[in-house]
Amino acid sequence: MSKVRVAGFSVSMDGFGAGLEQSLKDPMGKGAMPLHQWLLKTNFFRKMFGQDDGTIGVDNEFAVKSQENLGAWILGRNMFGPVRGPWLDESWKGWWGDNPPYHVPVFVLTHHARKPIVMQGGTTFYFVTDGIESALKKAKEAAKDKDVRIGGGVSTVRQYLKAGLIDELHLAYSAVFLGHGENLLNGIDFPALGFKLAERVATEEATHIVLKKQ
């Protein structure tokens, strides 16, 4: 059965999933890159960029699982890029170059319409202007019997959580404190949403928490 899930989402020890002031220089916001050290060192991540080294332990296993059985992604506008407001031109096509790491349809939440962008490797970006439920319906149709991954950023994950639309959540708590940024969990009542702790594994770089809806 297909699921809607968040996977491999990095969080600081004080609950922040991104920094402030996102820009071309700081795509995750200022000071937030250390959140992702658990992922950046893995063989899975390194292979995405043509390297064949990297760690192959528990962190790598969670990274691999995060990509399994995916048929579509949903991203917020900020996750797609730092461009704000109306699309003044169509030059921006994401952070990832001509061959993004998705390889499936990706539905981008935005208030401003834009034509789909067909990329190399099977990724097509579709821009959805009529809300999170519409994006999820389109993503499920595209994914067929596979899973839909809610990729972020923080605001997008929070919207889907509050709407009760996420079935499974994997958070990687990195051993860093940001002190400020975009808080992922503030005001989220996981027991009320029906989530139970399904798995907890600690490594040198992160503590992996998997929550599943019962």
ABEGO torsion letter per residue (X at the ends): XBBBBBBGBBBBAAGBABBBGBBAABAAEBGAAAAAAAAAABAAAAAAAGBABEBABAAAAAAAAAABGBABBBBBAAAAEABBEBBABAABAEAAEABBAAGBBBBBBBABBBBBBBBBGGBBBBBBAAEAAAAAAAAAAAAEABBBBBAOBAAAAAAAAAAGABABBBBBBBBBBAGBEBBAABGBBAAAAGBBBABBBBBAABBBBBBBBX
